[in-house]
Amino acid sequence: MRFYKALSKVKALTFDLDDTLYNNAPRIAAAEAWFSAYLTERYALPQFTANPAFWAQLKEECAAAAPSLRDDVTLLRARALEYSFARLKCPLSSPSEAMELVQIFIRKRSEVPVPPASLQLLSYLKSRLPLAAVSNGNVQLEALGLQPYFVFDLRPSLQPGRRSKPCADLFYEAAARFGCALSEILHVGDEPATDVNGALGAGCQCAWLKGGIAGLSPGSVALRQLPTLELDSLQELQLLFP
């Protein structure tokens, strides 16, 4: 643990989810591969659509045409599916069909084990401070067994109209719900851009989990400003709240 700034009074903690509390990267890759094969089989599509790169490219084209969709990964995937199926000359019946497919993907990507150590840490911290999830993703907290630890869950996919981190929207809402000052929130996350820049830009404090829980997240070279403190391990948070 390394401090770059003095840690002031903390009244609440917010947590990023993916790659902070569990190793998300392999689960997402597996879910994308499974979903591509599922779509190909269900709709009798050409075999090249079984390659996740096909859907990823069309999703990027969709996002480039409507940049605001990047804030809501659930809505972006739904719109990208509509766009992709239209390109394949196999249009979906309605936007609701696209969203139903997205929910299938979300359930699959939520099949990720949360390390017991993360759950134990959350249980310990919950006994001392209120905790909330502040994430850009769309994983299902219930499926991960994380819901009981958080007093609320803020994501653009759950709060339509909110911009994703590093924009300050989710942090502002967190402070309002906690009933505390932004400076009294310590945000914990692995991403230099979304978590560190987002939290500090909003006026919060930030505990940066260097490299993420699996050591695969961007490292120090990606930092554009120093966090309040740097963690080598998520469990070091216990030392801050004895």
C-alpha positions in Angstrom: 0.0 0.0 0.0 1.3 3.4 -0.9 -0.2 6.8 -0.1 0.2 9.7 -2.6 -2.1 12.0 -0.7 -3.4 12.3 2.8 -6.5 10.1 3.4 -9.2 12.3 4.9 -12.3 11.2 6.7 -14.2 8.4 4.9 -17.9 7.9 5.4 -18.7 5.6 2.6 -17.0 3.2 0.1 -17.9 2.7 -3.6 -16.6 -0.3 -5.6 -16.0 -0.9 -9.2 -17.0 -4.5 -10.0 -15.3 -6.1 -13.0 -11.6 -6.9 -12.4 -11.7 -5.3 -9.0 -13.7 -7.8 -7.0 -13.3 -10.7 -9.3 -11.4 -11.7 -12.5 -13.7 -10.7 -15.3 -11.6 -10.9 -18.4 -11.7 -14.7 -19.0 -15.5 -14.8 -18.2 -16.2 -12.0 -20.7 -14.1 -13.7 -23.4 -15.9 -17.1 -22.8 -19.3 -15.4 -22.8 -18.6 -13.6 -26.1 -17.6 -16.9 -27.7 -20.6 -18.7 -26.4 -23.0 -16.0 -27.4 -21.6 -15.8 -31.0 -22.1 -19.5 -31.4 -25.6 -19.3 -29.8 -26.7 -16.6 -32.3 -25.3 -18.5 -35.2 -27.1 -21.6 -34.3 -30.4 -20.1 -33.2 -30.8 -18.0 -36.3 -29.1 -20.3 -38.8 -26.5 -17.6 -39.7 -23.4 -18.0 -41.9 -20.6 -19.8 -40.1 -18.4 -16.7 -40.0 -20.8 -15.1 -37.5 -19.6 -17.7 -34.9 -16.5 -15.6 -34.6 -16.9 -13.0 -31.8 -14.8 -10.6 -33.9 -17.6 -10.3 -36.4 -20.0 -9.0 -33.7 -17.4 -6.8 -32.0 -16.6 -5.0 -35.3 -20.3 -4.3 -36.0 -20.8 -3.1 -32.4 -17.9 -0.7 -32.8 -19.5 0.6 -36.0 -22.8 1.1 -34.2 -21.0 3.0 -31.3 -19.1 5.1 -33.7 -22.3 6.2 -35.4 -24.0 7.0 -32.0 -21.3 7.7 -29.5 -23.7 8.3 -26.6 -24.5 4.6 -26.7 -21.0 3.9 -25.2 -22.4 5.1 -21.8 -24.8 2.2 -21.6 -23.2 -1.1 -22.5 -26.6 -2.9 -22.4 -28.3 -0.6 -24.7 -25.3 -0.5 -27.0 -25.3 -4.3 -27.3 -29.0 -4.3 -28.1 -28.7 -1.6 -30.8 -25.6 -3.4 -32.2 -27.6 -6.6 -32.5 -30.4 -4.8 -34.4 -27.8 -3.3 -36.7 -25.9 -6.5 -37.2 -28.9 -8.6 -38.0 -30.1 -6.0 -40.5 -26.7 -6.1 -42.1 -27.1 -9.9 -42.3 -30.4 -9.5 -44.1 -32.1 -11.3 -41.2 -33.7 -8.5 -39.2 -34.9 -9.1 -35.7 -38.6 -8.8 -35.1 -38.4 -5.9 -32.7 -36.2 -4.0 -30.3 -37.6 -6.1 -27.5 -36.2 -9.2 -29.2 -32.7 -7.6 -29.2 -33.0 -6.8 -25.6 -34.1 -10.3 -24.8 -30.9 -11.6 -26.5 -28.9 -9.1 -24.5 -30.3 -10.5 -21.2 -29.3 -14.0 -22.3 -25.7 -12.7 -22.8 -25.8 -10.9 -19.4 -26.8 -14.0 -17.6 -23.9 -15.9 -19.3 -21.3 -13.2 -18.5 -22.5 -13.2 -14.9 -21.4 -16.8 -14.4 -18.1 -15.7 -12.8 -16.9 -16.9 -9.4 -16.2 -14.2 -6.8 -13.2 -15.1 -4.7 -14.1 -15.9 -1.0 -11.5 -13.4 0.0 -13.5 -10.6 -1.8 -16.7 -11.6 -0.1 -15.0 -11.8 3.3 -13.6 -8.3 2.8 -16.9 -6.9 1.8 -18.5 -8.4 4.9 -15.9 -6.9 7.1 -16.1 -3.4 5.5 -19.9 -3.5 5.5 -19.8 -3.8 9.3 -17.9 -0.5 9.4 -19.2 1.7 6.5 -22.0 1.7 3.9 -20.9 0.2 0.6 -22.2 0.8 -2.9 -21.4 -0.5 -6.4 -20.4 2.1 -9.0 -19.7 0.4 -12.3 -19.9 0.9 -16.1 -20.8 -2.8 -16.6 -23.9 -4.9 -16.6 -23.1 -7.9 -14.5 -25.9 -9.3 -12.3 -25.0 -8.7 -8.7 -27.6 -11.4 -7.6 -25.8 -14.0 -9.8 -22.5 -13.2 -8.2 -23.8 -13.1 -4.7 -22.8 -9.5 -4.2 -26.1 -7.8 -3.8 -26.3 -8.2 0.0 -23.1 -6.2 0.5 -24.2 -3.0 -1.2 -26.8 -0.5 -0.1 -27.3 0.5 -3.8 -26.0 -0.3 -7.2 -25.2 2.5 -9.7 -24.7 1.7 -13.4 -25.7 3.6 -16.6 -27.6 0.5 -17.6 -29.7 0.7 -14.4 -29.9 4.5 -14.2 -30.8 5.6 -17.8 -29.4 9.0 -18.8 -26.4 8.7 -16.5 -23.0 8.9 -18.2 -20.4 6.3 -17.5 -17.2 6.8 -15.6 -15.0 8.8 -15.8 -17.9 11.3 -16.0 -19.0 12.3 -12.6 -22.7 11.4 -12.8 -22.5 8.1 -10.9 -20.3 9.6 -8.1 -22.6 12.6 -7.7 -25.6 10.3 -7.3 -23.7 8.1 -4.9 -22.9 11.1 -2.6 -26.6 12.2 -2.8 -27.8 8.7 -1.8 -25.2 8.3 1.0 -26.0 11.8 2.2 -22.3 12.8 2.5 -19.8 15.0 0.7 -18.1 13.7 -2.4 -14.8 14.1 -0.6 -16.0 11.6 2.1 -16.3 8.8 -0.4 -13.4 6.5 -1.1 -13.8 4.8 -4.5 -12.0 1.5 -5.0 -11.2 0.4 -8.6 -8.7 -1.0 -11.0 -8.9 1.3 -14.0 -6.7 4.3 -14.2 -9.0 6.1 -16.6 -12.5 5.3 -15.4 -11.9 4.7 -11.7 -8.9 7.0 -10.8 -9.7 9.9 -13.1 -13.4 9.5 -12.6 -13.4 9.5 -8.8 -10.8 12.2 -8.4 -12.5 14.3 -11.1 -15.8 14.1 -9.2 -14.1 15.2 -6.0 -13.9 11.7 -4.3 -10.9 10.0 -2.9 -9.6 6.9 -4.7 -7.9 3.6 -3.7 -6.4 2.3 -6.9 -6.0 -1.5 -7.1 -2.9 -1.7 -9.2 -3.2 -4.1 -12.0 -6.7 -5.2 -10.8 -7.4 -8.4 -8.9 -5.7 -10.6 -11.5 -2.8 -8.3 -12.4 -4.2 -7.8 -15.9 -5.6 -4.3 -15.7 -3.6 -1.3 -16.9 -0.6 -0.5 -14.7 1.1 2.7 -13.6 2.1 3.9 -17.1 -1.7 4.4 -17.7 -2.1 6.8 -14.8 -2.7 10.4 -15.7 -3.0 11.5 -12.1 -2.1 10.0 -8.8 -4.8 8.3 -6.7 -5.2 9.0 -3.0 -3.5 5.6 -2.4 -2.4 2.5 -4.3 -3.3 -1.0 -3.2 -1.2 -4.1 -4.0 -4.0 -6.3 -2.7 -7.7 -5.7 -2.2 -7.3 -7.1 1.3 -5.2 -4.1 2.3 -8.4 -2.1 2.6 -9.0 -3.8 6.0 -5.9 -1.9 7.4 -7.7 1.4 6.7 -10.7 0.5 8.8 -9.6 -1.4 11.9 
